[in-house]
Amino acid sequence: MNAGHPIIAFDFANCHRDDLLREAAERRLVADAHRGRPSVNALRRRVGNALVRAGEHLQGARGRRIAEELGNAAGALHVAR
């Protein structure tokens, strides 16, 4: 762009730079939000892993005869995963 006056050209360049920086910041925020948000599959995987760990813990307790009244709860948790 030929502004004809150096002050106008600098002002235009500064405004354009500010716009570019603002757009870059918006893109960065959107990218961070997408990376930080767990997907449904990842959430299901975490819940499933927690259920399996709880089931393994229950099986270990039942194997040591600490909690025989738990029955097949560990197996049910493993199947639920």
Secondary structure, DSSP 8 states (H G I E B T S, - for coil): ---SSHHHHHHHHHHHHHHHHHHHHHHHHHHHHHHHS--HHHHHHHHHHHHHHHHHHHHHHHHTTS-GGGTTHHHHHHHH-
